[in-house]
Amino acid sequence: MAAAAAAAGVGFQLIGAAVATLLAAVLVAAVLGRRRRPRPQAPLVEGKPAPEAGCAVGDGGTDVIIVGAGVAGSALAYTLGKDGRRVLVIERDLTEPDRIVGELLQPGGYLKLIELGLEDCVEEIDAQRVLGYALFKDGRNTKLAYPLEKFHSDVAGRSFHNGRFIQRMRQKAASLPNVQLEQGTVTSLLEENGTVKGVQYKTKSGEELKAYAPLTIVCDGCFSNLRRALCSPKVDVPSCFVGLVLENCQLPHPNHGHVILANPSPILFYPISSTEVRCLVDVPGQKVPSIASGEMANYLKTVVAPQIPPEIYDSFIAAIDKGSIRTMPNRSMPAAPHPTPGALLMGDAFNMRHPLTGGGMTVALSDIVVLRNLLKPLRNLHDASSLCKYLESFYTLRKPVASTINTLAGALYKVFSASPDQARNEMRQACFDYLSLGGVFSNGPIALLSGLNPRPLSLVAHFFAVAIYGVGRLMLPLPSPKRMWIGARLISGACGIILPIIKAEGVRQMFFPATVPAYYRAAPTGE
């Protein structure tokens, strides 16, 4: 009996072992089969596979959803994809954009492009090297070179057609197998208990789809319809740009941006290809003369044309007669985020400044470098609450660069614009004369403008040095009560220009970021 029982026990053990071995084999085969299943390639253009109607995409298979594939969205998609993240980019229109801004990348922005591995995106688009600025006022001009002596010879500004640059960035992002670009319009963020879980969007054919990921980054530009859920937008429109393209035109100073301190506000010229020069005429306020009625052409010929350098006058008139005149409002919006679990704002959807100084792309690329460095240590992004608290440091770490460029843009626009106030006009003249001194007087401000030295204290020092220089000019050869009064108003006006901008940027974050607790925020444990 005992021997029979023992034999039966051994038989049951053998049967159990056989069953366990069979189940293990089935499980291993299933896992291997799943691993070998090829991932879909990233679609960049129409005609590639798309999700079925009504399906939820990205649920469990996507780490980051990026809304918008402009400069910020495309660069971010490539950066995160290169770090191994599975990225879904949803862009309203994947055809080449045609814009009149976003055409000049400062040297500081080019350095960020190199840091992200995207420097080849300015190749094969007929981009032009920009080595500095030429400033014109009342028949005088001065040349301001970027301080590039300490950098590699390739480092300089770049100017180009915005659409060509963006298409190169999209192609670079789509070349990664874990980055998928899809054409669609995001209509809303999907929220659950205060946490963003993904987005709802409509395809070109009108199908309503949902996509899910632990982190959604909104980069849908200056016209963002999603920013209100993630920040407190205070958009100001101080002026509009009127855009023209001058053909086969030689600028007085090749490879330089040209700024004319005209009346009532600045005029910009810079090359965007080997045969084209972009002209941007700033028109204060939110209303511009009518293009359709011919009022705009008349304004450009009678008010603007007499103030531009004679070397480009004929090309300017020819561009007006050609009729390809476009306008765009210039928006300014300080960053005022609502930290939201599962979501983040970036690019012009998050923060804008007057485009006079061409700093927008530099800020966006700098922000991407900051965000990449924060996300790099994290293995996964699923703890939305902890991730949100950790990413609050992003808003502080970005401030020194972003606030310097933002403040300079707002302050320079006001200083460079004409005014009926004599004190403001003295400040304008003082700025031109200060920059014309050369040496440290021009290198310091141009290093700030170019993004090569984005230090807030340096900005404030040079700004008030200009004001004091203006007062000194008024006191020579002999001070008078009237001149002293104008000097006092000049200092007061300078404070009235820069202090509100600094207040909107945040004094503590701008000048003393290390005192903000979020500056030291550690990565979530267990990630």
PAFIZA-412208 format. One line per 5 residues: for each residue x, z, y of C-alpha. Coordinates in nm, 4 decimals. Each point is the difference from the previous one (the first is absolute). Layout:
X,Z,Y ~ ...
***
This chain:
0.0000,0.0000,0.0000 ~ 0.2760,0.0962,0.2411 ~ 0.1899,-0.3190,-0.0849 ~ -0.3128,-0.2120,0.0600 ~ -0.0657,0.1701,0.3345
0.3582,-0.0575,0.1062 ~ -0.0224,-0.3653,-0.0978 ~ -0.3243,-0.0392,0.1987 ~ 0.1620,0.1636,0.3034 ~ 0.2915,-0.2401,-0.0155
-0.2444,-0.2907,-0.0290 ~ -0.1915,0.1088,0.3118 ~ 0.3301,0.0377,0.1909 ~ 0.1047,-0.3533,-0.1009 ~ -0.3384,-0.1414,0.1048
0.0167,0.1903,0.3322 ~ 0.3506,-0.1243,0.0663 ~ -0.1055,-0.3561,-0.0744 ~ -0.3004,0.0229,0.2376 ~ 0.2134,0.1572,0.2742
0.2620,-0.2727,-0.0405 ~ -0.2681,-0.2694,0.0240 ~ -0.1531,0.1533,0.3166 ~ 0.3454,0.0334,0.1576 ~ 0.0728,-0.3658,-0.0750
-0.3288,-0.1079,0.1595 ~ 0.0705,0.2142,0.3097 ~ 0.3538,-0.1356,0.0411 ~ -0.1252,-0.3571,-0.0374 ~ -0.2631,0.0596,0.2680
0.2529,0.1492,0.2424 ~ 0.2495,-0.2793,-0.0572 ~ -0.2709,-0.2589,0.0426 ~ -0.1000,0.1503,0.3333 ~ 0.3601,0.0099,0.1205
0.0580,-0.3622,-0.0939 ~ -0.3101,-0.1218,0.1791 ~ 0.1301,-0.2014,0.2990 ~ -0.0923,0.1144,0.3522 ~ -0.1793,-0.2565,0.2149
0.2232,-0.1751,0.2547 ~ -0.0544,0.0673,0.3685 ~ -0.2259,-0.2621,0.1568 ~ 0.0978,-0.1182,0.3483 ~ -0.2268,-0.2972,0.0380
-0.3475,-0.0936,-0.1102 ~ -0.0514,-0.1340,-0.3518 ~ 0.1686,0.2892,-0.1833 ~ -0.1944,0.2403,-0.2227 ~ -0.2327,0.2404,0.1795
-0.2052,0.2953,-0.1276 ~ -0.3447,-0.0676,-0.1395 ~ -0.2929,0.0539,0.2331 ~ -0.0934,0.3642,0.0440 ~ 0.3012,0.1306,-0.1952
0.2033,0.2964,0.1189 ~ 0.3671,-0.0993,0.0217 ~ 0.3092,0.2154,0.0139 ~ -0.1645,0.3000,-0.1723 ~ 0.2982,0.1652,-0.1701
0.2154,-0.3114,0.0350 ~ 0.0857,0.0085,0.3713 ~ 0.2093,0.2566,0.1838 ~ -0.0578,-0.1190,0.3566 ~ -0.2621,-0.2182,0.1698
0.1166,-0.1583,0.3264 ~ -0.2662,-0.1352,0.2343 ~ 0.1471,-0.2887,0.2004 ~ 0.2980,-0.2281,-0.0588 ~ 0.1397,-0.0410,0.3495
0.3522,0.1087,0.0883 ~ -0.0581,0.3660,-0.0919 ~ -0.2111,-0.0629,-0.3113 ~ 0.2248,-0.2685,-0.1482 ~ 0.3219,0.1928,0.0647
-0.1534,0.3169,-0.1425 ~ -0.1272,-0.1811,-0.3111 ~ 0.3463,-0.1383,-0.0742 ~ 0.1680,0.3347,0.0688 ~ -0.2298,0.2038,-0.2257
-0.0052,-0.2718,-0.2638 ~ 0.3800,-0.0055,-0.0075 ~ -0.0098,0.3757,-0.0648 ~ -0.2153,-0.0619,-0.3083 ~ -0.3457,0.0748,0.1434
-0.2931,-0.2123,-0.1153 ~ -0.1413,-0.1365,0.3241 ~ -0.3238,-0.1841,0.0794 ~ -0.0102,-0.1670,0.3437 ~ -0.3350,-0.1161,0.1354
0.0274,-0.2382,0.2956 ~ -0.2889,-0.1599,0.1883 ~ 0.1743,-0.3366,0.0352 ~ 0.3124,-0.1045,-0.1915 ~ 0.0482,-0.3230,0.1946
0.2777,-0.0087,0.2604 ~ -0.0980,0.2030,0.3102 ~ 0.0230,-0.1570,0.3456 ~ 0.0624,0.2682,0.2636 ~ 0.1619,0.0169,0.3429
0.1610,0.3432,-0.0522 ~ 0.2157,0.1527,-0.2737 ~ 0.2584,-0.2710,0.0565 ~ 0.3033,0.2017,0.1104 ~ 0.1784,0.2437,-0.2301
0.2440,0.2299,0.1777 ~ 0.3468,0.0649,-0.1525 ~ -0.1116,0.3481,-0.1046 ~ -0.2868,-0.1599,-0.1911 ~ 0.2382,-0.2494,-0.1610
0.2133,0.2922,-0.1230 ~ -0.3123,0.1489,-0.1611 ~ -0.0729,-0.3399,-0.1553 ~ 0.3486,0.0089,-0.1569 ~ -0.0599,0.3567,-0.1208
-0.3181,-0.1155,-0.1759 ~ 0.1674,-0.3059,-0.1538 ~ -0.2163,-0.2416,0.2014 ~ 0.2591,-0.1577,0.2297 ~ -0.0332,-0.3372,-0.1737
-0.3570,-0.0220,0.1335 ~ 0.1374,-0.1200,0.3360 ~ 0.1799,-0.2863,-0.1744 ~ -0.1443,-0.3505,-0.0435 ~ -0.2582,0.0526,0.2779
0.2133,-0.1332,0.2887 ~ 0.0373,0.3527,0.1381 ~ 0.2178,0.0347,0.3103 ~ 0.2646,0.2653,0.0628 ~ -0.0716,0.2151,0.3058
0.3018,0.1679,0.1596 ~ -0.1618,0.1770,0.2942 ~ -0.2203,-0.0468,0.3060 ~ 0.0202,-0.1696,0.3365 ~ -0.1897,0.1707,0.2815
-0.1250,-0.1974,0.3024 ~ -0.1285,0.1336,0.3324 ~ -0.0341,-0.1630,0.3429 ~ 0.2494,-0.2781,-0.0738 ~ 0.2610,0.2325,-0.1529
0.0720,0.0431,-0.3701 ~ 0.2100,0.2218,-0.2217 ~ 0.0938,-0.0356,-0.3665 ~ -0.0309,0.3008,-0.2317 ~ 0.1784,-0.0370,-0.3348
-0.0907,0.2048,-0.3071 ~ 0.2831,0.2489,-0.0799 ~ 0.0846,-0.1592,-0.3360 ~ 0.3779,0.0532,-0.0027 ~ -0.0106,0.2623,-0.2779
-0.2193,-0.2075,-0.2323 ~ 0.0532,-0.2883,-0.2395 ~ 0.0006,-0.3423,0.1685 ~ -0.3332,-0.0867,-0.1632 ~ -0.1786,0.2857,0.1758
-0.2021,-0.1205,0.2997 ~ -0.3610,-0.0410,0.1005 ~ -0.2045,-0.2787,-0.1582 ~ -0.2852,-0.2013,0.1482 ~ -0.2243,-0.2286,-0.2038
-0.3515,-0.1185,-0.0741 ~ -0.1835,0.3149,-0.1093 ~ -0.1945,-0.1810,-0.2735 ~ 0.3127,-0.1454,-0.1614 ~ 0.1603,0.3440,-0.0125
-0.3080,0.1593,-0.1548 ~ -0.0297,-0.2717,-0.2672 ~ 0.3630,0.0567,-0.0998 ~ -0.0692,0.3731,-0.0330 ~ -0.3142,-0.0637,-0.2062
0.1893,-0.2321,-0.2324 ~ 0.2736,0.2605,-0.0405 ~ -0.2544,0.2703,-0.0868 ~ -0.1899,-0.2271,-0.2397 ~ 0.3242,-0.0849,-0.1830
-0.0064,0.3484,-0.1555 ~ -0.2016,0.0173,-0.3258 ~ -0.1489,0.3396,0.0903 ~ -0.1338,-0.1163,0.3402 ~ -0.3338,-0.1819,0.0138
-0.1249,-0.1722,0.3164 ~ -0.3694,-0.0725,0.0146 ~ -0.2138,-0.1616,0.2711 ~ -0.2984,0.2113,0.0995 ~ -0.1513,0.1994,0.2847
0.0030,0.3773,-0.0426 ~ -0.3344,0.1302,0.1217 ~ 0.0433,0.3733,-0.0603 ~ 0.2101,0.2755,-0.1496 ~ -0.1358,0.1628,-0.3170
-0.0122,0.3756,0.0490 ~ -0.0817,0.2829,-0.2376 ~ -0.0063,0.3610,0.1213 ~ 0.2119,-0.0879,0.3038 ~ 0.2627,-0.1888,-0.2014
0.0468,-0.3765,0.0288 ~ -0.0082,-0.1486,-0.3510 ~ 0.0308,-0.3684,0.0896 ~ -0.1775,-0.2778,0.1877 ~ -0.3039,-0.2215,-0.0177
0.0615,-0.3618,0.0924 ~ -0.1603,-0.3401,0.0032 ~ 0.1744,-0.3038,-0.1436 ~ 0.0022,-0.3396,0.1690 ~ -0.2865,-0.1072,-0.2270
-0.2083,0.2999,0.1130 ~ 0.0393,0.2186,-0.3097 ~ -0.0003,0.3757,0.0644 ~ 0.2836,0.1767,-0.1865 ~ 0.1517,0.3462,-0.0108
0.3644,0.0879,-0.0475 ~ 0.1418,0.3429,-0.0800 ~ 0.3428,0.1588,0.0457 ~ 0.1352,0.3489,0.0738 ~ 0.1284,-0.1178,0.3417
-0.1574,-0.2497,0.2390 ~ 0.2073,-0.1103,0.3013 ~ -0.1907,-0.1720,0.2808 ~ 0.2068,-0.2624,0.1870 ~ -0.2787,-0.2275,0.1243
0.1370,-0.0524,0.3492 ~ -0.1085,0.0532,0.3585 ~ -0.3615,-0.0965,-0.0740 ~ -0.0266,0.2534,-0.2863 ~ -0.3542,0.0865,-0.1051
0.1193,0.2869,-0.2227 ~ 0.2123,0.2049,0.2410 ~ -0.2911,0.2136,0.1271 ~ -0.0230,0.1723,-0.3390 ~ 0.3687,0.0975,0.0134
0.0846,0.0671,0.3660 ~ -0.1387,0.0636,0.3475 ~ 0.0615,-0.3365,0.1674 ~ 0.0426,-0.0034,0.3772 ~ 0.0575,-0.3684,0.0651
0.1013,-0.1062,0.3498 ~ 0.0107,-0.3655,0.1107 ~ 0.2176,-0.0065,0.3153 ~ 0.0371,-0.3786,0.0086 ~ -0.0241,-0.3305,-0.1848
0.2647,-0.2540,-0.0943 ~ -0.0532,-0.3679,0.0713 ~ 0.2094,-0.1980,-0.2475 ~ 0.1567,-0.3454,0.0340 ~ 0.2646,-0.1908,-0.1968
0.2612,-0.1918,0.2003 ~ 0.1511,-0.2905,-0.1929 ~ 0.3568,-0.1324,0.0210 ~ 0.0752,0.2523,0.2711 ~ 0.3427,0.1476,0.0768
-0.0147,0.3599,0.1202 ~ 0.2462,0.1019,0.2746 ~ 0.1704,0.2398,-0.2429 ~ -0.0022,-0.1286,-0.3609 ~ -0.0717,0.2513,-0.2790
-0.1481,0.2485,0.2454 ~ -0.3479,0.1204,0.0722 ~ -0.0957,-0.0589,0.3638 ~ -0.2056,0.2506,0.2008 ~ -0.1226,-0.1040,0.3433
-0.1101,0.2912,0.2186 ~ -0.2824,-0.2011,0.1506 ~ -0.3038,0.0874,0.2037 ~ -0.2291,0.1523,-0.1241 ~ 0.1774,0.0719,-0.3330
0.2831,-0.1239,-0.2256 ~ 0.0401,-0.3442,-0.1585 ~ 0.1940,-0.0409,-0.3249 ~ 0.1870,-0.2979,-0.1458 ~ 0.1831,-0.0059,-0.3336
0.0806,-0.2685,-0.2616 ~ -0.2124,-0.0097,-0.3177 ~ 0.1698,-0.3031,-0.1567 ~ 0.2815,-0.2414,0.0780 ~ -0.2400,-0.2143,0.2085
-0.2633,0.2477,0.1265 ~ -0.0079,0.2811,0.2542 ~ -0.2817,0.2524,0.0117 ~ -0.1342,0.0952,0.3423 ~ -0.2162,0.3100,0.0372
-0.1598,0.0578,0.3396 ~ -0.1277,0.3532,0.0461 ~ -0.3361,0.0231,0.1784 ~ -0.0985,0.3590,0.0941 ~ -0.3406,0.1246,-0.1079
-0.2307,-0.1077,-0.2804 ~ -0.1375,-0.3166,0.1599 ~ 0.1949,-0.3225,0.0313 ~ -0.0856,-0.3246,0.1824 ~ -0.2151,-0.2389,-0.2045
0.1918,-0.2569,-0.2053 ~ -0.3019,-0.2266,-0.0546 ~ -0.0808,-0.0368,0.3704 ~ 0.3597,-0.0800,0.0990 ~ 0.0292,0.3231,0.1963
0.2863,0.1182,-0.2232 ~ 0.2022,-0.3214,0.0449 ~ -0.0449,0.0283,0.3758 ~ 0.1112,0.3665,-0.0056 ~ 0.3123,-0.0852,-0.2005
0.0945,-0.2880,0.2302 ~ -0.0682,0.1682,0.3341 ~ 0.0850,0.3677,-0.0631 ~ 0.2423,0.0043,-0.2924 ~ 0.1964,-0.3285,0.0172
0.1587,0.0636,0.3452 ~ 0.1543,0.3222,-0.1360 ~ 0.1772,-0.1376,-0.3083 ~ 0.3622,-0.1281,-0.0047 ~ 0.0295,-0.3622,0.1216
0.1835,-0.1023,-0.3210 ~ -0.3181,0.0402,-0.2045 ~ -0.2614,-0.0855,0.2641 ~ -0.0693,-0.3539,-0.1243 ~ -0.0323,0.1125,-0.3631
-0.2382,0.2764,0.1092 ~ -0.2269,-0.2454,0.1865 ~ 0.0107,-0.2402,-0.2984 ~ -0.1091,0.2816,-0.2339 ~ -0.2957,0.0785,0.2282
-0.1017,-0.3669,0.0129 ~ 0.0191,-0.0218,-0.3789 ~ -0.2816,0.2536,-0.0083 ~ 0.1074,0.2268,-0.2885 ~ -0.0619,0.3215,0.1910
-0.0839,0.3145,-0.1958 ~ -0.0719,0.3595,0.0968 ~ 0.0281,0.3369,-0.1698 ~ -0.0779,0.3523,0.1232 ~ 0.2967,0.2386,0.0099
-0.0961,0.3227,-0.1711 ~ 0.1606,0.3410,0.0174 ~ -0.0954,0.2867,-0.2318 ~ 0.1947,0.3215,-0.0671 ~ 0.0119,0.1215,-0.3599
-0.2678,0.2671,-0.0563 ~ -0.0416,0.0212,-0.3778 ~ -0.2489,0.2018,-0.2049 ~ 0.2002,0.0909,-0.3127 ~ -0.2305,-0.1194,-0.2784
0.0655,0.0503,-0.3728 ~ 0.0506,-0.3350,-0.1698 ~ 0.0504,-0.2082,0.3164 ~ 0.2529,-0.0806,0.2716 ~ 0.0002,-0.2194,0.3127
0.2936,-0.2234,0.1003 ~ 0.0884,-0.2870,0.2319 ~ -0.2175,-0.1004,0.2959 ~ -0.3018,0.1585,-0.1689 ~ 0.1775,0.3333,0.0553
0.2038,-0.0308,0.3187 ~ 0.0334,-0.2639,0.2739 ~ 0.1986,-0.0388,0.3189 ~ 0.0125,-0.2637,0.2736 ~ 0.1748,-0.3074,-0.1496
0.2180,-0.0541,0.3100 ~ 0.3073,0.1435,-0.1757 ~ -0.0611,-0.1628,-0.3408 ~ 0.0288,0.3325,-0.1831 ~ -0.3018,-0.0129,-0.2324
0.1708,-0.1458,-0.3071 ~ 0.2970,0.2328,0.0423 ~ -0.2321,0.3025,-0.0065 ~ -0.1891,-0.1331,-0.3044 ~ 0.3178,-0.0704,-0.1997
0.1484,0.3364,0.0970 ~ -0.3204,0.1716,-0.1183 ~ 0.0262,-0.1805,-0.3341 ~ 0.3562,0.1271,-0.0480 ~ -0.1195,0.3566,0.0696
-0.2944,-0.0300,-0.2406 ~ 0.2124,-0.1601,-0.2734 ~ 0.2481,0.2875,0.0161 ~ -0.2828,0.2538,-0.0246 ~ -0.1683,-0.1665,-0.2979
0.3167,-0.0846,-0.1935 ~ 0.0417,0.3417,-0.1713 ~ -0.3622,0.0051,-0.1222 ~ -0.0684,-0.1178,-0.3557 ~ -0.3754,-0.0285,0.0574
-0.2409,0.0319,0.2894 ~ -0.3077,0.1475,-0.1709 ~ -0.0076,0.3447,0.1627 ~ -0.1724,-0.1209,0.3181 ~ -0.0160,0.3387,0.1723
0.3679,0.0852,-0.0532 ~ 0.1044,-0.3552,0.0891 ~ -0.1990,0.0127,0.3242 ~ 0.1646,0.3255,0.1036 ~ 0.3445,-0.1387,-0.0874
-0.0578,-0.3245,0.1943 ~ -0.0796,0.1947,0.3165 ~ 0.3794,-0.0035,0.0404 ~ -0.0237,-0.3794,0.0451 ~ -0.1736,0.0474,0.3349
0.2840,0.2239,0.1212 ~ 0.2963,-0.1890,-0.1472 ~ -0.1124,-0.3289,0.1576 ~ -0.0341,0.1471,0.3484 ~ 0.3509,-0.0285,0.1500
0.0146,-0.3773,-0.0576 ~ -0.3677,-0.0808,0.0551 ~ -0.0526,0.2190,0.3061 ~ 0.3143,-0.1309,0.1724 ~ -0.1086,-0.3628,-0.0408
-0.3619,0.0791,0.0876 ~ 0.0908,0.1953,0.3128 ~ 0.2480,-0.2617,0.1188 ~ -0.2576,-0.2776,-0.0433 ~ -0.2680,0.1822,0.1987
0.2370,0.1167,0.2730 ~ 0.1774,-0.3343,0.0456 ~ -0.3279,-0.1881,0.0268 ~ -0.1106,0.2239,0.2869 ~ 0.3399,-0.0128,0.1715
0.0299,-0.3795,-0.0357 ~ -0.3496,-0.0669,0.1400 ~ -0.0462,-0.0559,0.3724 ~ -0.1972,0.2568,0.1999 ~ -0.1412,0.0402,0.3509
0.1666,0.3436,0.0012 ~ 0.3367,-0.0242,0.1770 ~ 0.1467,0.2827,-0.2102 ~ -0.0872,-0.1834,-0.3239 ~ 0.1610,-0.3190,0.1323
0.3129,0.1980,0.0903 ~ 0.0096,0.1249,-0.3609 ~ -0.0305,-0.3595,-0.1221 ~ 0.2888,-0.1142,0.2208 ~ 0.2057,0.3036,-0.0998
-0.0481,-0.0850,-0.3682 ~ 0.1217,-0.3581,0.0530 ~ 0.3024,0.1157,0.2030 ~ 0.0831,0.2815,-0.2464 ~ 0.0052,-0.2414,-0.2952
0.2056,-0.2460,0.2050 ~ 0.2779,0.2599,0.0339 ~ 0.1079,-0.0762,-0.3574 ~ 0.2052,0.2294,-0.2198 ~ -0.1727,0.3202,-0.1070
-0.2828,-0.0702,0.2473 ~ -0.1105,-0.3082,-0.1925 ~ 0.1354,0.0793,-0.3493 ~ -0.1944,0.3251,-0.0247 ~ -0.3452,-0.1408,0.0844
0.0550,-0.3215,-0.2005 ~ 0.1070,0.2070,-0.3042 ~ -0.3316,0.1832,0.0284 ~ -0.1943,-0.3232,0.0424 ~ 0.1696,-0.1634,-0.2987
-0.0712,0.2912,-0.2340 ~ 0.3741,0.0549,-0.0536 ~ -0.0040,0.3453,0.1618 ~ -0.3562,0.1335,-0.0130 ~ 0.0646,0.3427,0.1515
-0.2758,0.1526,0.2138 ~ 0.2373,0.2105,0.2123 ~ 0.2093,-0.3066,0.0843 ~ -0.3179,-0.1803,0.1061 ~ -0.1099,0.2800,0.2318
0.3515,0.0333,0.1445 ~ 0.0223,-0.3706,0.0875 ~ -0.3562,-0.0121,0.1327 ~ 0.0582,0.2805,0.2482 ~ 0.3479,-0.1336,0.0796
-0.1760,-0.3166,0.1202 ~ -0.2354,0.2103,0.2134 ~ 0.2870,0.1991,0.1523 ~ 0.1953,-0.3222,0.0580 ~ -0.3066,-0.1328,0.1845
-0.0138,0.3105,0.2200 ~ 0.3726,-0.0333,0.0726 ~ -0.0525,-0.3592,0.1159 ~ -0.2711,0.1195,0.2387 ~ 0.2264,0.2666,0.1498
0.2666,-0.2539,0.0999 ~ 0.1358,-0.0585,0.2542 ~ -0.1912,0.2881,0.1645 ~ -0.3080,0.1881,-0.1262 ~ -0.3126,0.0042,0.2098
-0.3240,0.1963,-0.0420 ~ -0.1767,-0.3176,-0.1160 ~ 0.2710,-0.0836,-0.2533 ~ 0.0058,0.3588,-0.1271 ~ -0.3762,-0.0107,-0.0444
0.0222,-0.3277,-0.1950 ~ 0.2774,0.1539,-0.2113 ~ -0.2145,0.3033,-0.0822 ~ -0.2886,-0.2296,-0.0967 ~ 0.2399,-0.2078,-0.2122
0.0995,0.3086,-0.2034 ~ -0.3635,0.1071,-0.0234 ~ -0.1015,-0.3500,-0.1094 ~ 0.2740,-0.0054,-0.2646 ~ -0.1331,0.3255,-0.1416
-0.3524,-0.1419,0.0111 ~ 0.1137,-0.2995,-0.2061 ~ 0.2000,0.1627,-0.2777 ~ -0.1418,0.3500,-0.0451 ~ -0.3521,-0.1066,-0.1133
0.1575,-0.2354,-0.2575 ~ 0.2221,0.2791,-0.1326 ~ -0.2972,0.2363,-0.0137 ~ -0.1986,-0.2538,-0.2051 ~ 0.2962,-0.0441,-0.2377
0.0398,0.3766,-0.0425 ~ 0.2780,0.1897,0.1802 ~ 0.0938,0.2181,-0.2970 ~ 0.0057,-0.2777,-0.2588 ~ 0.1826,-0.2341,0.2361
0.2772,0.2294,0.1239 ~ 0.0091,0.2880,-0.2494 ~ -0.1155,-0.1412,-0.3359 ~ 0.2074,0.2545,-0.1919 ~ -0.2268,0.2788,0.1338
-0.3088,-0.1556,-0.1619 ~ -0.0709,0.1612,-0.3414 ~ -0.0897,-0.3379,-0.1556 ~ 0.3558,-0.1184,0.0697 ~ 0.1183,0.2105,-0.2945
-0.2880,-0.0754,-0.2360 ~ 0.1265,-0.0163,-0.3598 ~ -0.1153,-0.2517,-0.2586 ~ -0.2889,0.1226,-0.2208 ~ 0.1302,0.1871,-0.3048
-0.0665,-0.1535,-0.3360 ~ -0.0063,-0.3555,0.1361
***
